[in-house]
Amino acid sequence: MLKRSLTALLISAFACAILNAQEHSPIHQPTLTPQNSGTTNGLIAVWPVNPQVVWASGRAGTFTVTTDGGQTWRAGVVPGAEMLQFRDVQAFSASVAYLLSIGTSGDPTDFRIYKTVDGGATWTIQFENQNPNAFYDGFAFWTPHRGIAHSDSVNGVFPDLRTTDGTTWQDISKGLPENLRKDSIRGNSFFANDKGLFLRVGNGLYHSTPNATAPFWTKEIFPDEHSNIAHGKAGIFAYNCWGSGIFQKTNGTGVWSPVFTNFQEKRVLSVFETAGGTIFIGSDRGLFKSTNSGKSWKQLHAGWGKMVESNSVLLATSQRGTNGTQPASDAIRFDVSVGSIATEMTFPGMSALPP
């Protein structure tokens, strides 16, 4: 699911643009071809491994798989799961797949994770829930052996699960504060890198290492006046959008110090540092860049705010009014290794600019 989903940042930025574009351009509908799934039970989730291998799952413990691009499907029911619904499926081949179930009886043990390594001939229960208030309805995997399962919150904490071996699942909520409000975790209050996952909640900076054991989270004190965090080479950045400045915690210490004090824009929306040390700051007045550790700043574009980076490509997005009246979504794509912006495509309400 993580790979299937765009980040919330891009979704919020592009949604208005897509709707606006559809009002001005013909809608090209995909060609849909009916296929025989091999079952009359309702299907809920689908996962394509490649153009030939696709898995689907649904009600009454049902799964189905095709290995010839949908020409034929082979359906089955997982033994002992006849009364369950498989809300999610993720597969890695024609042989290996995971299923996540919920129940209809109210029994908390109906939330289970199953795995097959023989194409569905046999299934093994890897997890069976014991928490009476948990509700697991989605999971995602980075590799065939590393994944995470997500539950609705229980007493303000998400009792999420993680596997690092594709066999056993660990509760990764241990160490988080109790009575955690749903609105306490926002878009710029967490990030992940090679050192693990970082999460800001209240005056706490919570950290989990890639191979953490219980308790999964450790806590450090975080500056109260700041609400957002970002990765930096020398340490984590802390900032907010109300003019309190940007601080950085030096790696290996608990000391927070002000940085980039010469940056004139007070309303900071995002901070990003490349592997080469280039600093990008997004504000409501534009996207700014520094190549000398913040001694000087160059404005790259006006009106751009939040950022996300992948494979040395920086995407910056914003939502603003067109001519001060109509809402619009915009995006730029900036190649941080080349340092250039160029127009790729433009349609009403959106412009995307690649290297």
N, C-alpha and C positions, 0 to 999 in steps of 0.2 A: 504494500500500500504506500510505503514511503516513496518508492520509485514511481508509482502510478500517479502520485499527487504532485501538483505544482505547489510551491511554497505559498503560504497565505499572503505573503507580500505581493507576489505576482498576480495572484487571483484577484485581489482587491484592486490592483492597479489596472488590470486589463479588462475587467468585467464590463465597465461602462463603455470602453472602447469597442468591444465586440458588439454590444447591443446597438451602439451608435452606427457602426459600420453596416450592420444588417439592414438598417433603415434606408441606406443609400446604395446598397449593392445587392444583386441577385443572390439568393440563398441556394447554394449547391448542396442538395441533399445526397447523402451516401446511398449507394445501391444496397438494399437489404435482400438477402436470399434466405428463405425459410429452410431450416434443416431439422432433421429428426434427431432430437437429443437422446432418444432411447429411454425416456421416462415421461410419465404424465404428472409427476410431482413438480411443484413450483420451484424454479431455480432462483437463487438470490445473488450469488457471487460468481465471478468468472476471473480466470487468470491465464493469459496467453504466455506460454514459455517461448514460443517461436511461431512462425506462420503455420507450422504443421501440428504442433502439440499445444492443446488448450484444455484446461480443466475448468469445471463449473461445479457448484454445490448448491444445496437448497434444503427444502423441507423433507420431513420424514427420513432423516439420515441419509439423504441422497447425494451422490456424486456422479459425475459423468466426465469422460475424457475422450478426446479425439487425437489421433496421431497421424491423420492424413489431411489436415487442413479443413476438417469439418465434413468431409464426404460421408464418414461414418462415425458414430459415437458409441461408446461402451459405457452403460450406466450400471450402478450398483448401489447397495445400501450397506452402510457400515454396521456390522453386528453389534447389537446392544444400544444402537443410537436411533432406533426406529421412531422414537417419540421426540427427537431433537431436530433443531434447525441449524444447518451449517451456514452461519452468517458470513464467513470469510474462508477463502481458499488461497493458498500460494503454493506454486510448484516450481521445480527446477529442472525437470525432465519428464519423460514419459513414465518414469519409475518412481520418482520422489515427489511427494506432495504433503502439505499440512492442511488440516481442517480445524476451524474454530466453531464450537457449537454453543447454542443457547437452548433453554428448554421452555416448555409451556406449563409445567406443573408447579412452578415456584420452588422447586428443589435447587438449592445453590450448586449442587454437584453436577447439574446439567451443563454448566459452563466447563467445557473440556477442550483440550487440544489433542488431536489425533495426528499420527504420521504413518505414511506408507513408504516403503522402499522397493515395493515389487508391483507398482502400477495399480494398486488398489486391491490386490488379491488378499492381503492381510493388512490390518491396521493396529497400531499400538497407541494406547492412551498415555500421553506424556504428562498431562496436567489435568487434575480434577479439582475444581474450586471448593473451598471449605468456608469462604467468607460469606455470611448470609446476606450482606448488603452489596457485594460486588456485582458488576454487570459488564462482562467482557464481550465486546462486539466488534473487535478489529485487531489485526496484527500485521506486522510488516517485517521483512527480512533484508539484511544487507548481503548475506551469503547463505548457502544452504545450511549453515550451522549457527549463524548469528541472527537473532531476531528479537522482536519486542511485541508484547500483547498489551492492549490498552483497555482499561475499565473506566466506567464512570467513577466519580469521586465518592469516597466513603469517609464521612466525618472530615471533609475538607482535604483529603489526601487521595491521590490516584494510586491504587494498589497494582501498579503495572508490573509485568513480568518480563524477564529477559532470559534468553538462552545463548550460551556461547559455544555449545558443543552439539546443538541440534538434537539433544536428548533430554536434558534436565532444564527446568525453569526455576528462576529465582525471583522472589519479590524484591523489586528495586525501589520500593517506597520507604524502606526503613531508614530513619535518620532525617526525614523531612518533618517540618513542623506540623503539629496537629491543627485541626480547624483551619486548614488552608483554604482561603476563599478562591472561588473559580476565577475571579477577576484579578487575582494577585499575580498571575503569570501572564505577561503580555509579550507582544512580538519581539521587543528588544530587551527582554529581561532574561534571555537564555541564549547560549550558543554551545557548539561542540567543536573540538579540535583534537589533535593527536594526544592531548593530555587528558581528555575526557569530556564530561558534560558539566557546564556551569549554569547555575540557576540563581537569580536574585529574587528573594522574597522578603519584603520588609527590610529590616536592617541586617539580614543574613545573606551571605554569599555561599551557596551550597555547591559542592564539587563532588563528582564521582569519577574515579579513575577508570580507564578502559577495562581493567580486570579486577574491579572492586568486589569485595566480599562484604557480608553483613557486618556493621551497618553500611549500607550502600553509599550514603551521603555523609560528608563532613562539612562543618560550618565554620565560616570566618565572619567577622564583623564588617559590615558594608556601610559606606557613608549614607546617612539618613536622607540627605537632601537630593540624592540622585536616584533615578529609577531604572536606568538602562545600562547595559554592559555590552562590551565588544572585545574581541580578541586583539591583542597587540603583541609584537615581538618581545618587548621588554617586560610586558605585564598587561593585566586586564585594564581596559578603559572603563570609566564610569562617567555618565553624563545624563542630562535631562534637557527638556525643551523649554525651560523657564529661566535660562540665563545664569545658572549657578556655576558655569565653567565646566571644564573637562579635567578629570583626575585620572591618575594611573597608579596601580599597585605593582610595585617592582616584583618580579618573579622571585620567589623564595622568601619574601618578607610579608608583613602585614601592614606595611606603611603605604598610605595613599597620599600622593603629592599632586599639586596642580600642574598641568601641562598645556601647551599651546595657548599661553596667556595673551599672545598678540592676535589671536583669531578674533576678528571684530564681530562676526555674526553670533548673536547670543542664543538664538533659537536653534539648537542643535538637534537634528532628527536621527542622525546615524553617523557612526565613525567606522572607518575600515583602514587597516594597514596591510599592504602587500608583503609578500615574502622578501622583496627587495628593499623594504623600508619606506615606500611611498605611502603617504597619508592622504586619505580622502575623507572629507567631512561634508555631509549633506545637511542643508538647512532649508528653511522655507524661502530663502533668497537665492538659493542655487547650490550647485555642486562645486566644491573647492578641492584643490590638490596642492600638496607640498612634497617636494623631493629633497628637502634639506632639514628634516626632522622638525618641521613646523616653524622654521625661522621666517619663511615667507610663504605666501599663498597665491595661487592663480585660480581664478574662477573659470571653470570649464563650460558651464551651462547655467542658465537661469531657470528657476522654478523646479528644481529637482531635489528630492529628499531622501527617501529610504533606499538602501542598497543591499544587494546580495551578490556573492561571488562564487564562481565555479570554474575550475580549470583555467585560471588566469583571465577570465572574462567577468567584468563587473557590470551588473545590471542595476541601474538606478531608475526609480519610478516615482511618480507623484500623481495626485488627482487635483485638478484645478479647474477653474472656470475658463471657458472660451469666450474671449471678449468680455469677461467679467460676468457672464450671465449663464452660459450653458456648461454643465459639468462635462469633464473630459478626462481621459486617462492617457498618460504619456509614458514612454520608456526610452532609455538610451542603453546602448551596449558599448562598453568601453574596454578595449584590449589593454590590460595593464602592462603587458610586456612591450607593446609597441607604443602605447600612449597616444592613440588616435581615435577619433570619432568620425564616422561617415554615415550618410543616409542609406538605409537598406530598403525601407518601405514606409509609405505614409498612407493612411486612410483616415476618415473623419474621426477626430478625437484621439488619435494615437499615432506616435512616430517611434519607430525602433531603429536605432543607429548602431550598426556593428562596426568592427574594425575595418 
